[in-house]
Every structure is written in structure tokens, then in C-alpha cells.
Amino acid sequence: MQNLETPPEGRPRVTVAAVIERDGCFLCVEERAGSSSELVINQPAGHVEAEESVIEAAIRETLEETGWRLVPEAVTGIYLWRHPESGRSFLRIAITGRADAPEGEVRLDEGIERAVWLSRDELLRDQSRHRSPLVLRTVEDYLRGERHPLSLLKHLLD
């Protein structure tokens, strides 16, 4: 049986991202990415693991990368993007909601330097540091009011 986390070459990897806004700022992470280990900006995001629903993946990734607990409310969008250098494709499902504050000290995932709240203007200024164009695109769609019911996402692995 094929490993669900590593698709055959050329097929998209399924990822999630959390778009969480509070007081005009969005929850982001500064993380080390790629072989150069450059510091980039991303939303809390990552791969959907085997036996995990999309919503469970978004909650887990947000907690692991920021310490904040995502309370999902809607789907902002579903995005297919191909990395121009590696040629890898990603199918990203962006979920919006609110976040409950961390309780106590949080140990973040390896590669994550810190969680940070950034305004749209700050994201625009630092666009060259975004992990991908999906960072700003999902925020822009959120600000345009893109909201789709969570019931759009079906989990049939049970």
C-alpha cells in the first residue's frame, strides 16, 4: 500500500493552513525552510497525515507550530500551487477560525523560530520572505469574506 503522506512524483501533497485573525493581525510563524534554512513567514501549516482529517490536521499543526489552539469555523479556500523551483505541487486547504491562547510554556515544532501576529500591511512589506504566495493569497481571500462551510470537507477514513 502506498504511503498517503508521500504521493507519487508529480502528484500534489495535501496540506492545511490556519488563517486566524485577531485585532487586525494574523497568526503566522517564522520558520526555517529549505536546504538554505532561510527564515520565512508562513501561516501555521503542514501536511495532512494518514488517518487524520483535514480539520484535525489544521488543529494539530496550529498547536504544534504556535501553541495556540485553532477552533475551526470555515474554509477560506482550496489552492493548488506548484513550487517554481522544486516542481512539487501542493493542494492547500485553508481553514479559518479563532484561536484559544496557549496555556503555559509551549515547545514549538523543530524549525519554527516563533509565532507572531502580523497585520496585512506587515505581510505586504515582508512579502519577499513568504514561504509561498499562498500566505498572502489566503489572507486576501479571508479579508474579501471568503468563507465556506466546514461541511465541505468530508472525512471517510473511519
N, C-alpha and C positions, 0 to 999 in steps of 0.2 A: 504494500500500500504506500502511496506517495505521501511524503511529509507535507501537511497542509500549510506549514509556515514558510516553506521554501518552494515556490511554484516553479514549474519548468521554465527554462531560459526563455525570455521574451514575454512571459505572461505577467500581468500586474501582481504586485504584492498588495494585500489588503491591509490598510492602516486606518487608524482613527485619530481624530484630533478633537480637543475640547476648546470651544470658543466661549470663554467666560468673561463677562463684563461686570465691572463694579465701579461705580462712581466715575464713569467715563474712561476707565482704563481696562486693559485686557490682560488676563493671566498668561504670562509667557515664561519660557525658560531660556537661559543662556547655557548652551551645551557645546561640548567638543564633538566635532563631526568630521568624518572622512579621515583619510590617511595623514592629512596635514594637521589634524587636531585643531583646526581653526575654531574660534569661539563664534558661534552663530546663535541667532534668535529663532525660536520656534514656539508653537503652542505646545502644551503637554500633548504628546502624540507618540504613537508606536504601532507595532504590528498586532493584529488580532491573532491570538494563539489558538491552537487546536482545542476543541471542546469549549470554546469561550464565545459568548455572544458579542456582537458589536458594542452593545451598551456596557456589558461587563468589562470589555477591553478599555473603553473610554474612562470608566470609573477607575480601573486599576492603574492605567497609565498616568492619569492626573494625580492620583495619590502617590505613586512611586516617584514621579518627577517633580512634584511641588509640595507634597504634604497636605494639600487641600483635597477635600472630598467632593467630587462632582455629584450634583443632584441633577440628572438629565431632565430636560424639558422639551427639547425639539431637535430636529435635524436641520442644520443650516444648509447643507448641500452634500452632494456626492461628486467627487472630482477625479478625473483620470488625467494623470500627468506623467510625462516621460522626462527623465533627467537627461539634459542635453549631453553631458559628458559620459556618463556610465551607460546610457541607453536603457537603464532599468525603468520600468513603468510601475506606477503606484496608483491604486484606487483608494482614495482617501474619503472617509466618511466623517464629516464634521458635525459634532453634536454640541449644542449649546445648553446651558443651564446655569444654575447658581452653584457657588462653592461654599461649603462649610469650612470654617477656619481650622487649621491644624491644631491638634491637641498635643502639647508637649513638644519635645525636640524631635525633628524629623530627619531621617537619613535618606538622602536623595539617591536615585539611581546613579550608577557609575557613568561618568561623562557629563552629568548635569552639574554645572557650577552653582547655579542659584535660580530660584523662582523670582520673577519680577513682574510688577504691574506696569504696563506701558499704554500710553494714550495712542490714539490713531496717529496724531501728529508725530509722536516719537517713533512710531513704527515706520511712518513715511520717511523720516530723516535717516533712519538706520536700515533702509531697505536693502542696501548692499550687503548687509550682514544676515539677511533672512536665509534660513536653511533652504527654502524653496519659494517660488512665487505664490504658493498656496497659503502662506502665512497671511499676507496682506489680502489676498482674494477672499479668504473665508471671513476676515474681519469686515471687509467692504460689503460682502453679501449679508452678513449679520446686521450691519448698520442700515442696509436697504430694507430690512424687515423680512429677510428670507427665513421662514420657519415652516417646517413640515412636521407632521405628527410622528412621534416615535413609533407608532404602529406601522409606519412604512417599513421598518426593519423587522424582518421575520427570522426567528431562530428555530431551525428544525433539526438540531443535532441531538435532541433529547431522545 
